[in-house]
């Protein structure tokens, strides 16, 4: 019997103040074609290297390892984007790290210990086309629905530029949600809402229209310790930014996408992030962020898109970490 | 051992060297068919000439009359068997040298004339203005510019830079002259005598001409963009057409901005159209300066090197500008270049920075397709901004404030405000035939009212 939105978790008992946490919180990616799902995964390794923590990502599975290397190399060596997924790719990547954890050990006592985390990320990267309603009933679509349903967390990538140009986010999201709901309805724990944690990523933060919208709403914040001077949109503003960007949707339905998600998932299990897999353009002369030239992508004659400067992912690891933390909390 | 041909050549050279003023000398060939007599003299330019004088048959049968009237400096025998009368003349040679040769005397004479040194210097007929501060300042004087000094021989070459003004339909006159050198007459008033007069229909421009002495009486002029043909007008008529003064003319500075991206075929079209415009302008404007500014795509990625705007020529001649335009062909595009815009704003900034009034009234003609980069992020066009944040509108305004005219030779699909502004006075598409006289006229490149036949040496 399928386990919906729960994954598998195993916690070893503490010893010498340390304990090891093993988890397989399957994470599925959802998003339209061109939303940047594969690029998001390709940027994950770089994002990990740029965090202060000792996180590493690796894989035992040869196919998953090959995909990890290829996605990463495309971005870093040639400035190219990973090839779009044509069916469904599932990667078994292992995320290793350490974290400080505090737990209550009695009515009045708490104890702290360092926890070694080893998480098997079952990442499902489907082709964006599978989200379209004309794929309902087809075998790959059924497979996608099964993968998403089994996952503990969902990375939902919302591409505001696609929404501006095509405006199909509502239709594709609604269609997939209906299938997942149908698959979950038979489960004994089903109470009318899907149990997954959902990290909604508003992508392409570096694109001028996204950046300018955030700027005009005074949502930009700066970390004075950031060596490149990149701004960010705080998570508390991310939903409002998405709402504002959705208002520019080509067919006017984009602005109800957040409501659609919050109606079918528990709203307290949804968190919004404003992301860019490649980050902002870094000025070649000053080696700093330039608020007058933010986009880090351009298109060449062949139609291919290339990265302009160094890749400095923004909010790529953070949504995954949040999903992992939610899985750990549930397991504790 | 010296052969008979060498002796004949030396004898001819010696006699030519002694030939001065109105003197002549005669040489004779005795052959199986009879006698051939050549009389050599120098024309008014000092050029050796040879002619066959008419001699009565009776003279060729009477040795006294022959040696008295013909009086040859030598006789050349080219046949073993001679007619009787020539044989008798030969036996009565009376000390006149007789050489036995196979080559014809005519060939020997031609060779000797070709190899002979100039006895008068050759000059190019040019116009000069009387310098400011002198009486008659600005008056035009037909003068000689030295090409070859006396004593030089065939193959000698020299260079001269000439400036051609707009001429009439027969073109600019290139006349090689000698000067009657008389100590009692100032050089400026010494009479110029034409050696030969040619003309070429060339655009008003400055040319570096190389003069090569082919032989006395024949000078080749190399370096002109059109062939020289023999002039139809007489020397006196040409001299009469020299204007008293140059009419006051406006200097024009034609600045050609050319986009070098978009493929070789498209760049070649732009080069062709701009070259046609330069030629058209050169025929209309006497004081024309031409600049060529080439621009391509900005590098928007770290991995692609920036190729900055290039000033290929500034306030140069039309010929140099065309040459620089041709040099832009075959450069090719970078597979990774940004396609949506070009460095047009930086090219305009370069022009605005370089323009100066002494170069002439600016006429800015742009050949290209892509729009400029905006000075800042533009969420409407989403074109990546200029790395130097140059504002193309400010640059156009700055250039316009200098009284510039604007013409655009745009690609078929070039659109937008920028091309409307750059084509404010004249607009055409490079893909279609361009009525270049009309295009030039709309830019204020008007036909000169005064024509000047002779070149200037500044």
Contacts between the chains, C-beta under 8 A, distances in Angstrom:
chain1	res1	chain2	res2	distance
A	79	B	301	6.6
A	79	B	302	8.0
A	79	B	303	5.8
A	207	B	382	7.8
A	208	B	377	4.4
A	208	B	378	7.4
A	208	B	379	5.1
A	208	B	382	5.9
A	209	B	379	4.8
A	209	B	382	7.1
A	211	B	377	7.7
A	212	B	377	6.8
A	212	B	379	5.2
A	284	B	302	5.5
A	285	B	387	7.8
A	292	B	376	4.9
A	292	B	377	5.8
A	292	B	385	5.8
A	292	B	389	6.7
A	293	B	377	6.5
A	293	B	384	6.5
A	293	B	385	5.1
A	293	B	387	7.6
A	294	B	377	6.7
A	295	B	377	7.9
A	295	B	382	7.7
A	295	B	384	6.6
A	298	B	300	5.3
A	298	B	301	6.6
A	298	B	338	5.5
A	298	B	384	6.4
A	299	B	339	7.1
A	299	B	340	7.8
A	300	B	335	6.6
A	300	B	336	5.5
A	300	B	337	7.0
A	300	B	338	7.5
A	300	B	339	6.7
A	301	B	333	7.7
A	301	B	335	6.8
A	301	B	337	7.4
A	301	B	339	5.7
A	302	B	335	7.3
A	306	B	301	6.3
A	306	B	336	6.6
A	307	B	301	7.5
A	308	B	300	5.6
A	308	B	301	4.4
A	308	B	302	6.7
A	308	B	384	8.0
A	309	B	301	6.9
A	309	B	302	4.8
A	310	B	302	7.1
